[in-house]
């Protein structure tokens, strides 16, 4: 069975550019989560969706960050404009329903903003 | 304010010995706890979990212990193997999305 699929695996871009990270959750999973991992803050939850609807985006650091889930099989996390401090590994995870455990993670996108 | 704390950033253990990874939490509403394992360039993978109605859960070489009064849980790996070398994350939930600790890097030395 396919797990959570994220693309790209690596992204290097210059400060000020728009960055779009993509995620395909496990088929049948209704909840999707975006996380960011940094050395300083560990794994922090940015935003999560249930049945394609954003439930809580209080973890999104700034208005430069936005996320969408246009359908049950696709989500994007966009940063515009990007800054060097956005450099991190971004993970997407999914679960059957909100509160169901465990969440299943993708392999992440390593983002470097120069 | 960190609700889930893993106070040891790293741990080294000899192959064959026991590895003990610790985790403390502050939110008394947490009622389900998980351990995830993460290899470099991969996402975290679920390892073992425990509900607050239990104080121990075992799966092969992995055992998780929960002490609710101390708000403390630990992961025991016996015997430790070189393939266990990874970063281990403790996570907790309680009608909320998962809250993760910062992780402990375990190195098992052959």
Interface residues (C-beta under 8 A of the other chain):
Chain A: X4 X33 X35 X41 X42 X43 X44 X45 X48 X56 X91 X93 X98 X99 X101 X102 X103 X104 X105 X106 X107 X108 X110
Chain B: X32 X34 X36 X41 X42 X43 X44 X45 X46 X49 X89 X93 X95 X97 X98 X99 X100 X101 X102 X103
